[in-house]
């Protein structure tokens, strides 16, 4: 039997699903929601590999993306790039 987290980790390996997941998380006014979602994406793609690609350590990512994290903007964008994703902005309608 597969748990929800197992299913989610599998789904997050798909770039389009991961992008939609992060876009939905960005709608929440609480920054911890986005940080947690980005942490899940990084974990699903291998935290060590993401950390290496981002020029960070796994523990730095863990700390930055914790619910109490307050990462610098560069850290967030480096992690996004390392997961193969990028931030985009759309007009609000």
Buried (B, 14 or more C-beta within 10 A) or exposed (E): EEEEEEEBBEBBEEEEBBBEBBBEBBEEEEBBBBBBBBBBBBBBBBBEEBBEBBEBEBEBBBBBBBEEBEBEEEBBBBBBBBBEBEEEEEEEE
